């Protein structure tokens, strides 16, 4: 079976997205309370849905293996959030495909650039972001974690739509 990436568009797919985001948050060795995650979780479809965002799922058969969200940060700036791949699905390039799909969606939504924050301990994610041409920037949001890192990437028409992406 092959992995397909698509945008959540109904209650079932947003429920899958929420389950993965909750698993992601539970897997962390630190709290994300400073990001008002209760509010975010209560309004995922609004936060990551049309017209200014997208919740992307990587699915194999009926099983969601990974997710990433794109949401509006500023008029021409999107934010990539909550990229997560199930532990047993890692090493298959799903994270990179999710990142590429998020870039394409952000470009399609009309954003000029996309930002993200992460921590240095998420070395595999940092490698994905750097391979996708994100570059380090000064902090653009509050993040009290000592190893917080901030990245940005310009979006342009040269981004190809990944195979199987929305």
C-alpha positions as CSV (number, residue, x, y, z in Angstrom):
1,X,0.0,0.0,0.0
2,X,1.2,3.5,-0.7
3,X,1.0,6.6,1.5
4,X,-1.4,9.3,0.3
5,X,-1.3,12.9,1.5
6,X,-4.6,14.8,1.5
7,X,-6.3,17.8,3.2
8,X,-8.7,17.1,6.1
9,X,-12.1,18.2,4.9
10,X,-14.7,16.4,7.0
11,X,-15.3,15.4,10.7
12,X,-13.6,12.0,10.3
13,X,-10.4,13.4,8.8
14,X,-10.2,16.3,11.3
15,X,-10.7,13.7,14.1
16,X,-7.7,11.8,12.7
17,X,-5.7,15.0,12.6
18,X,-6.7,15.8,16.2
19,X,-5.7,12.3,17.3
20,X,-2.2,12.7,15.8
21,X,-1.7,16.2,17.2
22,X,-2.7,15.0,20.7
23,X,-0.2,12.0,20.3
24,X,2.4,14.4,19.2
25,X,1.9,16.7,22.2
26,X,1.8,13.7,24.5
27,X,5.1,12.5,23.1
28,X,7.0,15.6,24.0
29,X,9.3,15.8,27.0
30,X,8.1,19.4,27.6
31,X,4.8,21.2,27.8
32,X,3.3,23.4,25.0
33,X,1.0,25.2,27.4
34,X,2.6,28.5,26.5
35,X,1.1,28.0,23.0
36,X,-2.5,27.9,24.3
37,X,-2.9,24.3,23.0
38,X,-6.3,23.9,24.7
39,X,-7.8,26.6,22.5
40,X,-6.0,25.3,19.5
41,X,-7.3,21.7,20.0
42,X,-10.9,23.0,20.6
43,X,-10.9,24.8,17.2
44,X,-8.6,22.7,14.9
45,X,-11.0,23.0,11.9
46,X,-11.0,26.8,12.2
47,X,-7.3,27.0,13.0
48,X,-6.1,24.7,10.2
49,X,-9.0,24.8,7.8
50,X,-10.1,26.9,4.8
51,X,-9.9,29.6,3.8
52,X,-6.5,30.4,5.3
53,X,-5.1,27.1,6.4
54,X,-5.0,23.3,5.9
55,X,-4.7,20.2,8.0
56,X,-2.8,17.6,6.0
57,X,-2.8,13.9,6.7
58,X,-0.5,11.1,5.5
59,X,-2.7,8.0,5.2
60,X,-1.9,4.4,4.3
61,X,-5.1,2.4,3.8
62,X,-7.4,3.6,6.6
63,X,-4.6,4.5,9.0
64,X,-3.3,8.0,9.5
65,X,0.5,7.9,9.8
66,X,1.3,11.6,10.0
67,X,0.1,15.1,9.9
68,X,1.1,18.7,9.5
69,X,-0.9,22.0,9.8
70,X,-0.7,25.2,7.8
71,X,-2.3,28.3,9.3
72,X,-2.3,32.1,8.8
73,X,0.3,33.9,10.8
74,X,0.2,37.3,9.1
75,X,-1.3,38.6,5.8
76,X,1.3,37.0,3.6
77,X,3.0,34.7,6.1
78,X,1.8,31.2,6.9
79,X,3.0,29.0,9.8
80,X,3.8,25.3,9.6
81,X,2.7,23.6,12.9
82,X,2.3,20.1,14.4
83,X,4.3,18.1,11.9
84,X,4.3,14.6,13.3
85,X,4.8,11.0,12.0
86,X,4.0,8.0,14.1
87,X,7.1,6.3,15.4
88,X,6.6,3.1,13.5
89,X,6.2,5.0,10.2
90,X,9.4,7.0,10.5
91,X,12.3,6.5,8.1
92,X,10.0,6.2,5.1
93,X,10.2,9.9,3.9
94,X,6.7,10.7,5.2
95,X,7.9,13.8,7.1
96,X,9.5,15.2,4.0
97,X,6.4,14.6,1.9
98,X,4.3,16.2,4.5
99,X,6.6,19.2,4.6
100,X,6.6,19.5,0.8
101,X,2.8,19.2,0.7
102,X,2.5,22.0,3.4
103,X,4.7,24.2,1.3
104,X,2.6,23.7,-1.8
105,X,-0.6,24.3,0.1
106,X,0.8,27.5,1.6
107,X,1.8,28.7,-1.8
108,X,-1.6,27.9,-3.3
109,X,-3.3,29.8,-0.4
110,X,-1.3,32.9,-1.5
111,X,1.3,33.2,1.2
112,X,4.7,34.7,0.3
113,X,6.5,32.8,3.1
114,X,6.1,30.2,5.8
115,X,7.6,30.1,9.3
116,X,7.9,27.5,12.0
117,X,9.4,27.0,15.4
118,X,10.9,23.8,16.7
119,X,13.5,22.6,19.2
120,X,17.0,21.5,18.5
121,X,16.3,18.0,20.0
122,X,13.9,17.3,17.1
123,X,17.0,16.7,14.9
124,X,15.1,14.6,12.2
125,X,12.5,17.4,11.8
126,X,15.3,20.0,11.6
127,X,17.0,18.0,8.9
128,X,13.7,17.9,7.0
129,X,13.2,21.7,7.3
130,X,16.7,22.5,6.3
131,X,16.5,20.1,3.3
132,X,13.4,21.9,2.3
133,X,15.3,25.2,2.2
134,X,14.1,26.7,5.5
135,X,16.7,29.0,7.0
136,X,17.2,30.1,10.6
137,X,15.6,33.4,11.6
138,X,15.3,35.4,14.8
139,X,12.3,34.5,17.1
140,X,9.0,35.6,15.6
141,X,6.9,34.3,18.6
142,X,7.2,33.7,22.3
143,X,8.9,30.3,23.0
144,X,10.5,29.9,26.4
145,X,12.2,26.6,25.6
146,X,16.0,27.0,25.8
147,X,16.6,25.1,22.6
148,X,13.9,26.8,20.5
149,X,14.8,27.4,16.9
150,X,12.9,29.5,14.3
151,X,12.9,29.0,10.6
152,X,11.4,30.6,7.5
153,X,11.2,29.9,3.8
154,X,10.1,32.0,0.9
155,X,7.4,30.5,-1.2
156,X,7.5,30.7,-5.0
157,X,6.0,29.2,-8.1
158,X,9.0,26.8,-8.4
159,X,7.6,24.4,-5.8
160,X,6.4,21.2,-7.5
161,X,3.3,19.5,-6.2
162,X,4.4,16.3,-4.4
163,X,3.0,13.1,-5.8
164,X,-0.2,12.2,-4.1
165,X,-0.5,15.6,-2.3
166,X,-3.6,17.6,-2.1
